Amino acid sequence: MSQRKFLRFKDLKARGICNNHTTLQRWIQTRGFPPGRLIGPNTRVWTEEEVEAWLAAAPVRRKAVGG
């Protein structure tokens, strides 16, 4: 049985997933990003699996060519 890996906001930021708390809250409310779980009064974590599943299901955004 493998141990679950939990990610904090700093881990999401380090992986280039999200750069600020405001955007993360908007994604939770409007884009289906997992809400995670509170493990302390100001500490929220997500399992690596749920974040990876969200990323895999998210539509690919492409930058406009030219411009």
N, C-alpha and C positions, 0 to 999 in steps of 0.2 A: 504494500500500500504506500503510495507516494504522499508526501506531505504537501499540503496546500501552500502556495506562495501568495502572500498578501502584498498588495501594492498601495502605497500612500500617494498623496498628490505629488510629492517630489519625485516619485518614481514615474508617474504619468508624464510629468514635465521632462524628466531626463530622457524618456523614450520618444519625446517629440509628439506625444498624443495631444496634450493640451497645455497652454502656457499660462492660463490664469483661472482663478476660482470663478469669476463671473461667467466666462465661457463654459466652464464645466457645469455650472448650475443650469445654464440655458440648454445645454445638451441633454441633461437629465430630464428637464421639463419638456423639451420639444423634439429631441432626436432619439429618445429611447436609450440613452447611455445608462448603464446600470447605476442605481442609487447608492450601492455599496452598503456598508454597515458602520455605525458609530461604535468605536471601541473605547471612546473617552469623550469628554465634553467637547473637544475641538479636534478630534482625530477620526477621520473616515478612512476606511480601507475597502479595497476591491480585490476579489480573487483574480489571479492572473488569467484564469480560464474565462471568466465572464468578460473581462476586457478584451481578450483575444477574440472571443465569439462576436462581440459587438463590432470590432474592427473588421472581421471577416464578412459580416453582414452589411456593413456600411457601403453605400455606393462610392465608386471611385471618382474622385474629383480630378479633373484634368485642367491644367492651365491653358489659357488661350494661346494659340500659336501666333506669332507676329505681335503687332502691337502697340 
